[in-house]
Amino acid sequence: MPTIQLLSDLLINQIAAGEVIERPAAALKEMLENSLDAGATEIIVQLEGGGVKLLRVRDNGNGIAPDELPFALMRHATSKIASLADLQRVASMGFRGEALASMAAVAQVTLTSRMKESQHAWQIQSVDGTQSEVIPAAHAQGTSVEIRELYFNTPARRKFLKSEATELAYCEETFKRIALSRPDVAFSLQHNNRMMWQLPMLSGSGCAPRASTPAVSEVSWDEKADALPRRIEAMLSKDFAQSAVPVSRKAAGLNLYGMASLPAYSKATHEAQYFFVNGRFIRDKVIAHAIRQAYQDILHHQRHPAFVLFLEIPPELVDVNVHPAKTEVRFRESQAIHQFVFHTLQQVLSTPVALTEHASDLPNQLAQIPSVQRTMSMQQPLQLHTQLHTASQPLAFYDALFGKKESREGEERNQNDAPGLSTPTQTFLSEPEIPPLGFALAQLAGIYLLAQNEHGLVVVDMHAAHERIVYERLKTALDGQQIPMQPMLIPVSFAADSLDIATAEENHAAMSQLGFDIAPLSPTTLAVRAMPAMLKQANAEAAARDVLHEMREYGASRVLTERRNEVLSTMACHSAVRANQILTVPEMNHILREMERTERSGQCNHGRPTWFQMSIAELDTLFMRGK
């Protein structure tokens, strides 16, 4: 019968390595966090073989005293915490004292360090858990940790490592997370002597490097206003930086700042999602759910938003001692954190239309459409038959609305002087009262509204835009407990099965909240006696059937709570203007003005964009003007 015995320190560390150092990327994370805790302002990373053959991190931090070097490679030796009280309010990236000891148990580790006041550096090595003597070495101020042949003494574990390219990809992602969190630190990454990333130290107003840096940032988003966006653009993409809006809110000791993408910029995966709590990259279900909710009715189908967000919270309100990898946390007031993140993002994403946030490169957007790509590839002329409804006498119309201007009279005189030329009537757009989306010019193909503003051409998907307007109105009305109802002069009857009739009878109160009065006329017939006042253009039977289907499928309680947005979105779709519906100029302008007043009007209920801006400069480029 086996007897209970103590495990050797080497075996204990090798077991711990399986949790803490599962692959080179995990070792890199621990080493980078140690450098930041040491107050480094420059960190150099060198890899070979995807980090398996060599992983070296060099910094210019505070360094380690020579008599403390042996302790740095021992298990549960740390300078970060000394008591339970320290553990409950951790203010550093590392604190367990396990990482370097675990690395030393499964790799060949060399630790070289020099403090500022030291004459020279000191070095210690560890192989198979056995430490060498501390000897003098050459090194600038700071510390270098070199790991060679990871898992060389545990071949079974090494077999679980992936290919060089895969391990490098994990290392690069870890590097990106750390570099994104600290724009005030310079980073570089080399692999097999090839430079992959070289990021200079950035500083905004007040964003200066500090001698030592706790995890809780002392620099707010306001102070990082220049540095952080530039680091984000350098590491993610210029497209993301241009398609994202700044996030900044403080309340009750919480501070959320960073950048979040508009719905038009989304991803098929979670690849561009970075959330940091007190400077530490985390994956958390509470945070993920709050962000999903903020984007829930403005993001297209299964697309995912992109964001780089930082949450600063008092250390005692978050437990980081949950998992050895320290990527999971536990909030002491998770519901409050959820609501704070959700409402902050919802407010940012609900801002009404602004040209600066939605200007898009229309030619590039069009070029991504397969049908347009096929058309562009054809080497023969193609005649497109479109229906263009132009605004008749545009000057007279806008004169009636805004008063006649002398500049317009001058333009009319110019047109009279040259009757054979058709001069573009655009002088009214230089007036200060020009709204962000400008004034309507025409309808194109029965689908799009064309408008002109001070920047150039605006193209609007009229159905998608109107659908969002009605949807937001319905949500506001239902928040007030009931959607206004409009009795019908002649009730609309339709055939229904017994379940639909039972559903209408059982859920009459809930249907009334949604603005419907539906009652049985016979055992096989229902009548729509009243409709939501906002759905006056909708087909009464189609709208009633859709709402009845929701009630029948999910029940009144779920329809008015968790399914509310889906139901209201369906109702709005019924009421929105349809393709090939001819609109007058006042009707087109009414849609534009409503868009400017409506939250989230840049996207339809399904997350698709509702409008694009095309500048005069882009049009000039297309027609090669000035060349």
N, C-alpha and C positions, 0 to 999 in steps of 0.2 A: 504494500500500500504506500503511495507517495507521501512524503512528509512535507510539511510546510517549511519553506526556507526563504530567506531574504534574497532578493534579486541583486545582482551587482549593479553598481552605478552606471557602467557602460550599457548594460542591457536596459536599464530604466530609461536612459537617454535615447537609446535606439527605438524603444517603444514610443516614447514621446515624439520622436522625429516623425513617426508615421502620421501623427495628428497635426503637428505644428509645421513640419517641412515636408509636405506631401509631394512637392515638385519644385524645380528651380524658382518659379515665380513666387512661391510662398517664402522662400529664403530671401529673395530680392526685396519683397515687401518688408520683412522684418529689418533688413539692413538699412533700407531707405528711411524707415520710421526712426531707427536709432540715430541716423544722421540728422534728421530734423529735430529730434529731441535734444541733440547736442548743439543746436543753434547754428547749423551749417547754412551758408549762403551760396555755396557751389557744391554740386554733387556730380561725380563722374562715374558712370556705370560701364563696365567692359564685360562682354560675354564671349564665350567660345562654345561651339557645339550646342547652341540653344540654352546655355547656362549650365549644362551638365558637366562639361569638361572644365570650364572656368567661369566663375562669377565673382567679379571684383567690384567693390564700391568704395570710392575714395571721396572724402569730404574735407572741408576746412573748418570743422566745428571745434568745440572746446578741447577735445582730446581726452585721453585717459591717463591717469598717473601710473608710472611703471609698477608700483607695488600693488596696484589694483588690476593689472592685466590678467593675472591668473584667475581672479574672481569673475572676470567678464566671461570666461569660458566655463564657469561652473553653473550647475543647475540651481535655480531659485536664488541667484545672486543678482540684485538690481539696485540701482540708485533712484528708481522712480517712486517707490512706495516703501513705507516702514511700519504701517499699522493698518488695522481694519478701517479706521477713519479715512486714511489715504485711499484705500481701495474703493470706498464708497463715493469718492469724488475725484476720480482719476483725471488728472489734467495733463497727461502726456500720451504719446502715441503707443509706446510700449510700457509694460509694467510687470509682466509675468516672470521675467528672468529665465525663460526656457529656451529661447530661440538659438542663441549662440551655442549653448551646451548641446542642444539637439543636433546642430550642424556639425559640431566637433565630434559627435559620436558616429556620424555616417559619412564624413568627408574629411579631406585634408585641409585644415583651416590655418591661415596665417593672419595674425592680428598685429598691426603696426600702428603706433599712435604717438603723437607729440603734443604736449600742452604748450600754451603760448609762452610761458616763462621758462620752458626747458631748453637746455643747450642742444639736445639732439633727441631723436625719437628712440622708442624702445619697441622690441618685437618679441612675440611669443607664438609658438606653433603647437598644433595638436593633431595627432594621428591616432586613430583607434581609441580616442579618449585619453591618451597619454600626453601630458603637456611637457614641452621643452622648458629650458631655463629662459628667463627674460634676458635678452641681449640688446646691445645698442644697435641702432639702424639709422639709415638716412631717410628722412621724410619731412615734408613741410608741416606746418601746424595743421592738426586735424587727425583723422583716422582712416586707415584702409583695412577692409576686411576682404580676404581672398579665400574663396572656397574652390577647391579642385576635386574633380572626380566624385561628384555627389553619388552617394550610395555605393561606393566602390567595395565596401566590406559587407554589404547586404545585397548580393546579386539578385535574389528573388524579388526584392523591392525594386531594384533598378529595371527589371523587366517590365514593370508596370508603367514606366515612363514612355511617352509617345515619341514620335519622330522629332528630329532637330527643329524642323519648321514649326511643328505644333508647340513644342516647349518654348520656342522663341516668341510665338504669337502670345502665349500666356504671359511671358515676361514683359513684352511690350505693352500689353494691356495694363499690367500692374504699374509699370513706369508711367503710363499716361494718367492713371488715377492719382498717383502721388504728385505728378507735375501739375495737374490741373488744380489741385488743392492749394498749391503754394506758388503763385506767380512772382512772389518776391524772392524766390530762390532760383539760381541758374542750374539747369540740368543738361546732361548729355548722355547719349546711349550709343555704344559701339558694339557691333557683333562681328566676330572674325575680322577685326581691324577695319571694318567698314562703318562709317558714321551713319546712324539712322536718324537720330534726333539731336539737335543742338539748340537749346532754348535759353536765351539770355535772361538775366534777372530783370524783372520789370518792376516799375514803381509808379503808382498814381499819386495823387495829392495825399500825402501823409502815409503812403504805403512804403515804409522803409524797413530794411532788414533789422532784426533784433538780435541781441546777443544770445538769448535763449528763447525758445518759442514753445509755449504750452499748446496743447491741442485746442483749447478754446481761444479762438482768434481774437487779438486785440485790435484788429483792423477791420472796420465795418465795410459794408458794400459801398457806401458813399465814398470812402477813402480809396477803395479798390476800383472805382468807376472806370479808370483808364486801364489799369494793369490786367484785371481779370478778363475783360472781353478780348483783349489782345492775346492773352495766353489761350483762351478758348478758341479763337479764330485760328491760331497757329496749330493747335493740336487736333481740332475737329475739322472745320472747314469754313471757308469764307461764306459759303451758302448758309450754313447754320447761323453764323454770327449775324448775317443780314436778315435772316428769317426769324430771329428770336427777339423777344421783348425782355427788358430788364425786370427783375422781380426784387422788391424791397419792401419789407414790412417788419415793424417791431411792435410787440405787445406782450405784456405780462412777463417780462424777462426773456421772451423768445425773440429771435431775430432770424428771418428767412430772407436770403438774398441770392442772386445769381441770374441765370438766363434760362428762359423756357421758350421752346419753338412755338410759332403759330401753327394752327392745324394744317395749313397748306404744305408745311415742311414736316413730313412724318416718315417713319421707317417701317419696314416689314418685320423687323425684329427689335429687341430691346437694346441693340448695340450702342446707341448714343444716349444712354441714361446714366447720369452720375449724380448721386446724392450723398452728401457729406454731413455727418453730425459731429460738431466740434472738431472739424478738420479731418475726420476719419471717414473713409468710404464705407458705406454700409448697404446691405440689402435687407429691407424690412417690409413685412406684409402690411403693416399699418400705413406706412408712407406710400407704398405702391398703390394701395386701395384709394387713398386720398387723392393721388395724382390721377388715377383712372377716372374717378368721379368728376374731377375738375374738367376733364376732356371728354366726358361721356357722350355729350350730344353735339359735339363739334368736330369729332375725329371720324374719318371715313372707315367704316367697317372694322376690319381687324388690324388697322394701322396703329403704330405706337408713336407717342410723342418723343421728342428729343429734349434733353434738359441737362443743365449743370447747376445744381442748387446746393446751397449751404444752409444748414440749420444750426444756429448757436443756441445752446440751452444750458442752464446751470448744471454743472457736472453731477450734482447730487440727485438730479431728476432723471438720469439715464444710467442704466447698468451696462457697462461694456464688458463685464466679466461673464459672458454668456457662452462663448465658443472660443476654442484655442486660436482660431484664425482671426478673431476679433472683427469679423464682418457682420456679425449679428449683434443687435442691442435690444434692450428691453426698457421701454419707457414706463416711468412710474405713473404717469397720467396719459395713457395712450389715446384716450378719446379726445382730450384737449389738444394734443399734438395733431391728431387727425383733422380736427375741425380747423385748426390754425393753418395747416398746409392747404387744405381743400379750399377754404374761403379766400386765402391769399391768391392762389392760382386762378380761382374762378373770377375774382375781381379783375385780375390782370388780363385774362382772356376775354372778358366781357366788355372791354372798352369799345365804344362805337367806332365806326369807320374812321380811319385816319390814313391819309395818303402815305405818310412816312412808314407805316407798318405794313402796307399791303402792296407797295409798288412791285411789280413783277416783270420779268423779262418775257414778254408775250411771244416773241419769235422762238425762243428756246422752249417755252412751254408747248407751243404748237408743234414744234419739231419732234416732240416725244409721242405725239398721237400717231398710231400706226397708219391710219388712212392718209394723214398728211405726209408721212414719210414716203408712202407709196406714190403719192402725187408728185412730191418733190423729185423722186427718182425717175419719173417718166421724162423722156426726151422729146415730147411732142406737146404742142399747145393743148390746154384743157379748158374748155368753156364751162364754167359753173353757172347753173341757172339758179339764181337766188332772187328772192323778193325783197326789195328795198323800199320801205315806206318812209319817205323823207318828210321833214317838217316843212309845211308850206309857209312862205313868208315869215321866216324865223325872226327877222328884225322887228317886224310889226308885233309879233307875239310877245317878244321880250320887252319891247317898248311899253306894251300895255301892262306888263307885270311890274317893271322896274322904272319906267319913265324914260323918255327919249333923251339921249346924251348927244352932246355936240360932236363927239368923236364918231358916233354912228352916222350923224348927218353928213360929216365929212366923207365917210366911207361911201354913203349913198351917192354923194356928188362925184366921187371917183368912179363909181360904177356907171353913172350917167355919162361921164366924160368918155368912157370906153365901153360902149354897149356891147361890143363883140366879145368882151372878156368876162369871165365869171370869177370875180374876186372872192376869196374865202371870207365869210362873214364871221370874224373872230374877235373884233375889237371889244365886244361886250364882255369877253372873258378876261380882260385886263382890269376890270372894275374890282374894287375891294370887296364887294358883296358876293363874289363868286363862291359858291359852296364847294366843299371838298370834291364831290363827285360831279361837279359842273352841271351843264344843262343838256337835255336830251336833243339829239339830232335826228335819229332814225331808228327803225327796226331792221334787223338783218336776218334773213331766212326764217322769220317768224319765231325766232328763239332768243336772239340777243338784242339788247338795247345799246346803241352807240351814243356816247355823250362826249362833250368836250369840256375840259377844265383847264386851269392855268398851266398844267403840266403837259397836256396833250390829249390823247384819245383814251377814253374809258370804255371797256367792253363789259357788259353786265349780262349774266344768265338770268333772264327775267323771271322764269319759274322758280329757280333756286333761291333767288333773292327774296321774292315775294313769299315763298314758303317759310323762310326764316323769320320774316316780319310777322306773319300770322302766328307762327309757332310761339314766338316770344310773347306776343299779346295774350295768347291762350294760357301760357304758363302764369303770367301776371294775374290774369283774371281768376284762374283756379286757386292761386295763392290767397285770393280774397274769398275763398270758400265756394264760389259758384260762378260759372261762365254765363254771361248775359244771354238770355233766351229770346228768340224772335218767333212769335206765333206765325204759322203759315196761313195765308188766305185760303188756300185749298190744300187740305192734307194730302200727302203722297202715300198711297197704299202699295203694298207689295206682298207677294206670296212668301210664307215662312213655314218652317216645320215646327213641330210641337216643342222642341227644345228651345228654339229661338223665342217662341211665344212665352214659354215658361221663364226664360231668362229676362225678357222685357218686364214681365209682371213682378218677378222677385227682386229686380234691381232698379225699380223705378226711381228711388231716391238718388242712387248713384248716377243714373242716367241724367237726372235733372241737374246734378252738380256739373256735369259735362255739357249742359245746355240743350239736352234732347228731351222731348216729350214723345215717347213711343208707346202706343197702346194697342191692344188687340181689337180688331174689327170683327173677326170671326175665328173659329178654331184653326184656320189656315191662312189668315191675313193679318198683317200688322199695318198700322198707319203712323206716319211721322207727322205729328201735329205742330211741333215747334223744333227749330234748329238753333244752334249757336249763332248769335247775331253776326259774328265775325266770319261765318261760313256761308254767307249769302250767295256766293257764286258756286257753291259745291252742289254736286248731285246728291239730293237728299237720300235716295235709296242706297246708293253706294256707301255714303258716309255712315248711315245708320247700320248697315250690315257689318261694316268693319268694327264699329264700336260694340255691337252685339256679339260678334265673334270673340273679341277680347274679354268681355264679361263672361261669356260662356266658357272660355278656355281657362281663365285665371281667377275669376271671381271678383266681386266689386272691391274688396279690400285691397287686393294686390294691384288692380287696375288703377286705383286712386293713390297708390304709394309707389311701390317699386317699378310698376309698369307705366306710371304716369307719363313719363316723357315719350315713350314709344307710342302711346295712344294719341297724345296731343300732336306728335309729329305726323301721324297718319291723318288726323283731322286737318292739319295745316296743308298737307299735300293735296287734299280734296279741294281746298278753297283757293289755292294759288292759281295765278293765271296760267293758261295752257299754251303749248306750242301752237303757232299760227294764229293766235288770238291777236287781232289788230288793236293796238292801243293808240289813243290820241296823244299829242305832245303833252298836255297837262297830266294825263295818266302816267306817262313815262316819267315825267319830272316828279310826280307824287311818289313813285316807287323809289327814286333816287333820294328824295328828302327823308322818306321813312327809313331807308337804309342807314342814313347818317345819324338817325336818332336811335337805332335799334342795336342792342347788345349782340355781339357775336355775328354781326351781319356779313362779315367777310367769308363765312362758310354757311352752306346749307345745313339742314338737319342731319345729313348723312356725312358731313365733314368735307364735302367738295367745295372748292372756291366758288364764290358767287360773282367775282369781278376781277379784272386785271387792268392795270395801268400801262399804257404804252406812251413813252415820252416823245416829244418832238424830235429830240436828238436821235432816238431809235428809228423813227420814221425817216429822218434825214439820212441815216446810215443805210437803210434798206433801199432808198432811192439814189444813193451815192451823191447826195447834194453836197456841194462844197469841195468835191474832188475833181 
